[in-house]
Amino acid sequence: MNRLFVKKITPGKTVSLDEAENVLEKQTVTNYIQVLNWKEYDYLPKVNFRIGHTGNEIWLKYYVAENHLRARETRTNGEVYKDSCVEFFVSPDGISYYNFEFNCIGTIHLAYGTGRNNRKFVDPETVEKIEIKSSLGGEPFNDKSGNFEWEMMIRIPLEAFSYSDLKTFKGLKATANFYKCGDETALPHYVTWNPVKTENPDYHRPEFFGKAEFE
């Protein structure tokens, strides 16, 4: 099982998203999403991420290099997994978890529950408090093939965890997994940070989350 140390970031002042991105780059290390769990899906894009927290925000940045892009979903809590998508699933209590899903133009899907079924959406007004910036911009587009590199900076406030009674991320001992997927891209793929030992692709398996310890 992978273990992740989520460093406490000290920006020193209230910062913009661009400034937060620079601080995150300077104060955290790179982690790799590179596990292929299913033989029939052997395409491996290059995916890295950085993560840290300020006590009341999680700062997360993805770096992706891939050959096929798709970005059609623009609805909050829509089907972003069909597009070029990065995901962060996290359980603050080891029982229920949040699935933060982001397509490559920054459309967000966020829900909560104990498993794949009967999930509860986080209210779109709350979801929209998540700050997000993609190097690909925010406008939808159809399938593209080539050699693409893109980055995404995300700032998640404590209130996005609206079904939990979290007062701070400081000292939190959570479980989590990080993913890259693209169900309806030209080359469907499913890549994970911590291995998922299921017969078919399934990210909604908290028993395969790794440990995430917040400083």
C-alpha positions as CSV (number, residue, x, y, z in Angstrom):
1,M,0.0,0.0,0.0
2,N,1.3,3.4,-1.0
3,R,1.7,6.1,1.7
4,L,1.4,9.8,1.0
5,F,2.7,12.6,3.2
6,V,0.6,15.7,2.6
7,K,2.9,18.6,3.6
8,K,1.5,21.6,5.4
9,I,2.2,24.6,3.1
10,T,3.0,28.0,4.6
11,P,2.2,30.7,2.0
12,G,2.5,33.4,4.6
13,K,-0.4,35.4,3.3
14,T,-3.6,35.1,1.3
15,V,-2.6,34.2,-2.2
16,S,-4.1,34.0,-5.6
17,L,-4.4,30.7,-7.4
18,D,-1.3,31.5,-9.6
19,E,0.7,32.3,-6.4
20,A,-0.6,29.2,-4.8
21,E,0.7,27.2,-7.8
22,N,4.1,28.7,-7.4
23,V,4.2,27.9,-3.6
24,L,3.0,24.4,-4.2
25,E,5.8,23.8,-6.8
26,K,8.5,25.1,-4.3
27,Q,7.3,23.3,-1.2
28,T,6.1,19.9,-2.3
29,V,7.4,16.8,-4.1
30,T,6.2,15.0,-7.2
31,N,4.1,11.8,-7.0
32,Y,3.5,9.4,-9.8
33,I,0.3,7.9,-11.2
34,Q,1.7,5.1,-13.1
35,V,0.0,1.8,-12.2
36,L,-1.7,-0.2,-14.9
37,N,-4.0,-2.7,-13.3
38,W,-5.9,-4.2,-16.2
39,K,-4.1,-6.0,-19.1
40,E,-6.7,-5.0,-21.8
41,Y,-6.0,-1.3,-21.0
42,D,-2.2,-1.0,-21.5
43,Y,-2.0,2.6,-22.6
44,L,0.1,4.6,-20.1
45,P,0.0,8.4,-20.3
46,K,2.5,10.2,-18.2
47,V,0.8,11.6,-15.1
48,N,2.3,13.2,-12.0
49,F,0.8,15.3,-9.2
50,R,1.8,17.5,-6.3
51,I,-0.4,17.9,-3.2
52,G,-0.2,20.0,0.0
53,H,-2.6,21.7,2.4
54,T,-2.9,25.0,4.3
55,G,-5.1,23.7,7.1
56,N,-8.3,24.8,5.5
57,E,-7.5,24.1,1.8
58,I,-6.0,21.3,-0.2
59,W,-3.8,22.4,-3.0
60,L,-3.4,19.8,-5.8
61,K,-1.7,20.0,-9.2
62,Y,-1.7,17.5,-12.0
63,Y,0.8,17.2,-14.9
64,V,-0.3,15.1,-17.8
65,A,1.3,14.0,-21.1
66,E,-1.0,12.0,-23.4
67,N,-1.9,11.3,-27.0
68,H,-5.6,11.7,-27.1
69,L,-7.7,14.5,-25.7
70,R,-11.4,14.9,-25.2
71,A,-13.3,17.6,-23.3
72,R,-17.1,17.6,-23.9
73,E,-18.6,17.7,-20.4
74,T,-19.4,21.2,-19.1
75,R,-22.0,20.4,-16.5
76,T,-21.1,20.4,-12.8
77,N,-21.4,16.8,-11.5
78,G,-21.7,15.6,-15.1
79,E,-19.9,12.6,-16.8
80,V,-16.4,14.0,-16.7
81,Y,-14.9,10.5,-16.6
82,K,-15.7,10.1,-20.3
83,D,-13.3,12.9,-21.1
84,S,-9.5,13.3,-20.5
85,C,-9.9,13.2,-16.7
86,V,-7.9,13.3,-13.5
87,E,-9.4,12.2,-10.2
88,F,-8.8,12.4,-6.4
89,F,-10.8,10.0,-4.2
90,V,-10.3,10.6,-0.4
91,S,-11.9,9.2,2.7
92,P,-11.4,11.3,5.9
93,D,-12.9,8.6,8.2
94,G,-12.0,5.3,6.5
95,I,-15.8,4.7,5.8
96,S,-17.2,7.1,3.3
97,Y,-15.2,9.0,0.6
98,Y,-15.4,11.9,-1.7
99,N,-14.7,11.5,-5.4
100,F,-13.3,14.7,-6.9
101,E,-13.2,14.2,-10.7
102,F,-11.9,16.9,-13.1
103,N,-11.9,16.8,-16.9
104,C,-9.1,18.5,-18.6
105,I,-11.0,21.8,-19.0
106,G,-11.8,22.0,-15.3
107,T,-15.4,20.7,-15.2
108,I,-15.9,19.1,-11.7
109,H,-17.8,16.1,-10.5
110,L,-18.0,15.7,-6.7
111,A,-20.0,13.2,-4.7
112,Y,-19.9,11.3,-1.4
113,G,-20.8,7.9,-0.1
114,T,-19.5,4.5,1.0
115,G,-19.3,2.9,-2.4
116,R,-20.2,3.3,-6.1
117,N,-24.0,3.1,-5.5
118,N,-26.2,5.6,-3.7
119,R,-23.8,8.5,-3.8
120,K,-24.8,11.9,-2.8
121,F,-23.8,14.9,-4.9
122,V,-22.1,17.9,-3.2
123,D,-24.2,20.9,-4.0
124,P,-23.1,22.7,-7.2
125,E,-22.8,26.0,-5.4
126,T,-20.3,24.4,-3.0
127,V,-18.5,22.6,-5.9
128,E,-18.1,26.0,-7.7
129,K,-16.1,27.3,-4.7
130,I,-13.3,24.9,-5.8
131,E,-10.8,27.0,-7.7
132,I,-9.4,25.4,-10.8
133,K,-7.2,26.4,-13.7
134,S,-6.2,24.3,-16.7
135,S,-3.5,25.1,-19.2
136,L,-6.0,23.9,-21.9
137,G,-8.5,26.6,-21.0
138,G,-12.1,26.1,-20.1
139,E,-13.9,25.7,-23.4
140,P,-15.1,22.2,-24.5
141,F,-13.7,20.5,-27.6
142,N,-14.0,17.2,-29.5
143,D,-11.4,14.5,-29.8
144,K,-7.9,15.4,-30.7
145,S,-4.9,13.2,-31.3
146,G,-1.2,14.1,-31.1
147,N,1.3,14.8,-28.4
148,F,-0.2,16.8,-25.7
149,E,1.0,18.1,-22.4
150,W,-1.3,19.9,-19.9
151,E,-1.4,21.0,-16.3
152,M,-4.2,21.6,-13.9
153,M,-4.0,23.5,-10.6
154,I,-6.8,22.9,-8.1
155,R,-7.6,24.6,-4.7
156,I,-10.2,22.7,-2.6
157,P,-11.7,24.5,0.4
158,L,-12.6,22.7,3.6
159,E,-16.3,23.3,2.9
160,A,-16.2,21.1,-0.2
161,F,-16.2,18.2,2.4
162,S,-19.8,19.2,3.2
163,Y,-20.9,15.8,4.5
164,S,-18.1,15.6,7.0
165,D,-17.5,17.5,10.3
166,L,-14.0,18.5,9.4
167,K,-12.6,21.6,11.1
168,T,-9.0,21.4,9.7
169,F,-6.9,19.2,7.5
170,K,-4.0,19.5,9.9
171,G,-3.2,16.1,11.4
172,L,-5.8,14.2,9.3
173,K,-5.1,10.6,8.8
174,A,-7.1,9.7,5.6
175,T,-7.0,7.1,2.8
176,A,-7.0,8.1,-0.8
177,N,-6.3,7.2,-4.4
178,F,-5.4,9.3,-7.5
179,Y,-6.4,8.4,-11.0
180,K,-6.2,9.2,-14.7
181,C,-8.9,8.0,-17.0
182,G,-10.6,8.7,-20.3
183,D,-13.5,6.3,-20.9
184,E,-14.5,7.7,-24.3
185,T,-11.2,9.0,-25.5
186,A,-9.7,7.4,-28.7
187,L,-7.7,5.1,-26.4
188,P,-9.5,4.4,-23.2
189,H,-7.2,4.1,-20.2
190,Y,-7.3,3.6,-16.4
191,V,-4.2,4.5,-14.5
192,T,-3.9,4.6,-10.7
193,W,-1.5,5.8,-7.9
194,N,-2.3,2.9,-5.6
195,P,-2.9,-0.5,-7.2
196,V,-6.6,-1.6,-7.6
197,K,-6.9,-5.4,-7.5
198,T,-10.2,-5.9,-9.3
199,E,-11.1,-7.9,-12.4
200,N,-12.3,-4.9,-14.3
201,P,-11.6,-1.1,-14.0
202,D,-13.3,0.2,-10.9
203,Y,-12.1,3.3,-9.0
204,H,-14.9,3.1,-6.4
205,R,-13.0,0.6,-4.3
206,P,-11.9,2.3,-1.0
207,E,-10.4,-1.0,0.2
208,F,-7.6,-0.3,-2.4
209,F,-6.9,3.3,-1.3
210,G,-3.5,4.2,0.0
211,K,-2.7,6.1,3.2
212,A,-2.6,9.9,3.2
213,E,-1.3,11.6,6.3
214,F,-1.7,15.3,6.5
215,E,1.1,17.1,8.4
